[in-house]
Amino acid sequence: MRIASWNVNSIRARLDHVHRFLREANPDVLCLQETKVPDSDFPTDTFARLGYETHRAGEKSYNGVAIVSRHPVADVRVGLVDAAEGDERRLIAGTVRGMRVLSAYIPNGKSLDSPAYEQKLVWLDRLLTTLKADGAPEAPLAVCGDFNVTRDDRDVYDPARYRDQLFCSPRERAAIARLEALGFHDTFRETCDAAGHYSWWDYRAGSYQRNRGLRIDYVWVSTAARGHLTHAHIEPAPRAWEKPSDHTPVVADLAWAP
């Protein structure tokens, strides 16, 4: 089963890109983030023509997540397990061929002295509570999305510049370490130890062309699914397409048969 994750930075703006990626990469499941449309405006029909069903949780102009799958999706849940009224649309979960798949868009945090930074850390801890409720680590789970956190300095083009800054602060990385301690494995790092591989590049200053990026997008799998992992990679090509998202897809292949 091929699982991919992609922050598309507007499904309206990137719909042709997503369709192209589906045709070329042929994922079984694609988790999307920053769709930026209410559910009624999500282009479900266009995905259906490609053989994919869609489940989405969106809002106008901001946030928004979706699961696009060529297989039936069961037990769909929107939001964190302790969701409160008015929560932003940042998480959707569903079960695909016995694998629980979550598409997550973690808050940016804005700056270390912003209330949004503390809210980001709280949100990450709430995500752990949600994963435990879904049976982690014993159950087969894949947690996909834009985490807005680098795991370590290998994921930063200039570690000295980003030292103790947003995306790289000790408290953010500690939250990621708690995810690992819960029994989740970074599929890309299971197959590649090297630095210099990124999933996001700023639109400014030729960042993509100069490979000045960050690795902040992940496909994590629980211990129960780890043994089925055969390969994982970051697919850089879409970042070079015309009018791209500032993120590019992350892909994990699992020899998974429920």
N, C-alpha and C positions, 0 to 999 in steps of 0.2 A: 504494500500500500504506500503510495507516494502522498505525503502531506507537505503542503507548502503554506507559507505565511507571507503576507505582503501588506504594508501600509501604502495604500494607493493615493493618499492625499486627494480625495474626491473621486468617487466612482463616476460621476458625470464627466469629469475631465479626462479620466483614464480608462473609460469603458473599452475602447478599441485596444488599448494595451493589455487589459486583463483578458479579453477574448483571444488576443494573439498568444499570450502566455499559456492559456489553457490549451490551445491547439498545439503549441510547440513543446511544452513541458509535460502535458498530459497528466496532471496530478489527479489523484482520486479525490482529494479534499484540498480546498484552498481557503485559508482563513484570511479575511480582509480586515483592515483597520482604517480608520479615518475615512469612512465612506461619505460622511457629510450630507446625507439625505434622510428625510423621514421615511419610514417603512413604506408608505404608500407610493413613494417616488423611486423606490429601488427597482432597477430594470430586470425583474425576475424573468420576463418572457424571453429576453435575449439569451439568458443563460439556459433556459429550458430548451431552446433550439439547438444548443451545443450539447445537450444531454445531461445538464446539471440542475439539481434542485437547489434552492437557496433558502436560508433562514437568516433573518437580519434583525438588528436592533439599532435603529438610527435616530438622528435628530437633525433638524435643519442647520446646515452650515458648519456644524462642529461634530467631533467625535464620530461615533458610529462603527459598528462591527458587524461581520457577517460570516457565515459558513456556507461555502459553495461545495456541493458534493455530487459525484456521479452515482453514489449509493444512497439508499434511504437513510434519513437521519431521524433518530428516535429520541425521546426524552429531552426535548429542547427546553433549555432554561435561559432566561435573560437576566443578567445581573449577578452580582455576588450573592452567596447563600444568605447573607444577612442584609439583603438589599433594603434600603429605606426609600420612602416616597421622595421623588425628586432627584434620585441618583442619576448621574450622567450615564449615557449608553456606552459603556466601555467593556462589556463582557457578554459573550453568548457561548453556550455550551450545548453539545448534542452528542449522541452516541452513534458511531458509524462502524458497522461490522464488528461490534463488540468493543470498540475503542472509544473511550470518552475523549472528545476533542473540544478544547476551549480556545476561542479567539479573544485575545485580550489587548486592550489599548491602555497602557498604564499612563497616568497623568505625567505631564512634562515636569512639573515642579517649579518652573519659572526661574527661581534663584534661591540660593541657600538661606537668604534672610526673608523669603516670602512665606506667608501662611500656606501657600500651595505646595511648598516643599514638605512641610509636615503632613499635609493631606496626602501627598504621594506616598510617604512612608506608611501611613495608616492604611492606605488602599492596598499596598503590597502585603501587609500583614493580614488584611481581610481576604486577600486572594489565597493565602495559605490556609485560612480557615475553610474557605470554599473547597480547596483541593482535598483537604482532610474529609470533608463531608462527602466528596465524590469517591472516597475510598483509597486515597493516596497513602502510602506508596504501593500497596499490594494490588490495587486495581490497575489495569492498563489505561493510562492517560497520556495525552499529548497536549501540552500547553504552548500555544503559538501566539506570537504577537510582537508588537513594538513595546519593549519594556522601558525605553528611555533611560537605560542604565548600561554602562560597560561593565563586563564581568571583571576584567583586569587590564593592565597596561598594554597587553598585546592587542587590545581592541581599540586603541587610540593612536591616531597618526602622530601625535606629539604629546606624549605623557607628561612632560615637564610643564607644558602650557596648560594642560587640563588638571594638573595636580590639585586635589581638594576642591574642584569646581563641580558644577552641576553635571550630571551623568557619570561622574567619576568619584564622587565624594565617599568617604569611608562608610557613612550610614546607608547610602544607597547600595553600595556593594555588600554591606553586611546583610541587607534584606535579600539580595540574590543568594548569598551564602546560606541563608535560612531555607531558601527554596531547595538548594542542593542538599542540605542536611535532612530535609523532609524525604528525600529519595528521588530527586529529579536530576536528569542528566542532560547536559548541553550537547545536542546531537552533532553540531558542527565541530565542537572540541573533541568529541569522541573519535573523529576521523581526521582532524587537522590541528596540530599544535602551533603552527606558524603564526607570527604576527603579520600585520599588513593586509588583512582581509576585513572589509567593512561592508555594512549594509545600508549606511546613510552617508550622504555627502551634502553639504550646504550647496544651495543654488549659486552662491556668490563666489567670486574670485577664482573661478575655474577649479573648484575643489574636487570635482569628479575627475577631471583630466589630470590633476596633480595627485590623485589618490589621497587626498587629505580628508579622511572620513572617520567614522565611528562604527563599531559593531554593537548595535543596540536592539536588533531584531533576532528572535530566537524561535526554534522549535525544541522545547524541552520534552523529554519522555520520562515516565515513571520507571522505577526499577523493574516493574512487571513487564514493561515493553522494551526495555533497553536491550535485552538479549536478541530481539528481533531486528535491531537496527543493522542495515547493511551499508548505508552510505548517507552522507549529508554534505551539502554544499551551499554556498551563496551564489546566486545566479546574477552576475553583474550586467548582463546585456540590456535589460529594460531601462537601466539608468541612462543608457546612451541613446535611447529612442527619442524621437521628437516630442518635446513638451512632456518630459517624464515626471514621475513622482520623484521626490528627493530620496526615497527608499527604494530598495530592490528586493526581490523575493529571496527567501530562505527555504531550502528544500531538504526533506528527510525521507529516505526510503526504508521501509520496514518489510521484512518477510513475514507478513501478518496474515494469519488465517484463523478466524475465531472458531 
